[in-house]
Amino acid sequence: MDELSGAMSSGQLAWVAFSFVLAGAVKGVTGMGLPTLAMALLSLALPAASAAALMLVPALLTNLAQCFGPHGTTLLRRLWPLWLALVLATLFAPVPSLASGTARPVLGGVLLAYGAFGLARPRLPAPGRLASGLGALAGGLGGALSAATGVFVMPLVPYLQALALPRAALIQALGISFTLASLALAARLGGLEAAAPPQAPTLGVALASAFAGMALGARWRQRLPAAHFQRALHAVFLLLGLLMLPG
């Protein structure tokens, strides 16, 4: 029986709570990272499809608040190719299912790439007149990786950072992108038997832990050196990626 469609042990519930408190705290500090970190941690104890099914609702609810702001119309005009390709690729990309044996090592590879990118912090050139085409490419690749791993940070985050958006607009763009990816992934997982919806008590633990973590992160935001925190976070992603690669 799938871990989430049946009763979970106390140890599994404790790991779910720990994963979402930590992922929520990261989101509270940085404004992003909950789906990526939660998926990575949950996948250490649960099958990838089960981890994704449990991650979706907390990720969606914690991202919704970031979707609202004064930049929506401007972002839609600028980012619609990215968002359209992201949704279509997440729904229809012919990639291995999250229930397949390839999901964990591919997720490890994505985490390695994201961790290395964050530690290197390369200065990406502005896409300029190629923005629409590169946005569609980034959305398509991000959607395919989302469908295969449940994580949708690469190459979405580097592309959005390359646009040099004002901070408030970047936060709103990330919120909309992650919300669209979550909804599309939920639709794709709806037909996957291995990704049965989690039981209400398990989902309740996940949601309560995520929002508690976000509250903690928001309190720490002004006290933590942002650059040091970001480097430490990407080092964690690098380590988790290594743990997921085949031995």
Steps between C-alpha positions, in 0.01 A plus 500: 500500500622847413644691796251782468183308416543290816589592857850635552722399788589752768854510362375583150271773634791645697709509182214668312474763774876559507518525120224761476616706799845526345366564148254757633776678692706523182204650316439743786859625474547500121148509351558170317637149543214319676408257217863427418617433855181319606516275194868426558455413868178303456657297220758369746220313681215470247464403133528801271133485391382492864735785594369711212137433592567612858705804393244646259236651733745669741700630202188634331357670809831656606562630146156650442572806712798581276278509190334827595665834448518806278708337225257236377407659167860590415621152591227336291602699191865412555484143629203339326727284274679368809177424684322343202794270423535414870138386530492311169829320565400406855175354372616328182879457491584136410728442799517205743228502764575607855409142593788364290836402640670791322330777699738492797832519307361765262387702802849460641645637179267801505592575862870471417460745212298745709741479793802553274330793325418665832853457635666623180252788459596565137397834350263405221464733200164670453301315230408824322311444175525123548298519823181347359672205333732434793204533737307236307807274504551551873130430564505186287811361667371596844165335433663178380720487810198577718310208348799268550614611847232715668748790520465809282794728580726424202534683271213728608682676783818577301290633210293728724812624675659581164212738424620728783145566619441727800494290818123533552434403138739204526326369812161531325633333184639210705169462684298489177747262332505257791121515539445418133753218520333360813154505341626337179690234695191428711300447180766265363524304826121468511519203264792336676396224739828520692426863589177446696393808700640500854271430792361804678709456820822474299410802289408691817844429648665615177300824479538591867874432486547700179324809634675471837832484318409804290418697814838408648677590177328837484624577853855395409507692170643820646750322722666264251767622254319438172811408297625250760156344534466459122841335472419261783164415344653420162766289670215302658341452156836377371530249785142375457562459128806286570301284743241429231740392228541124450767352722 
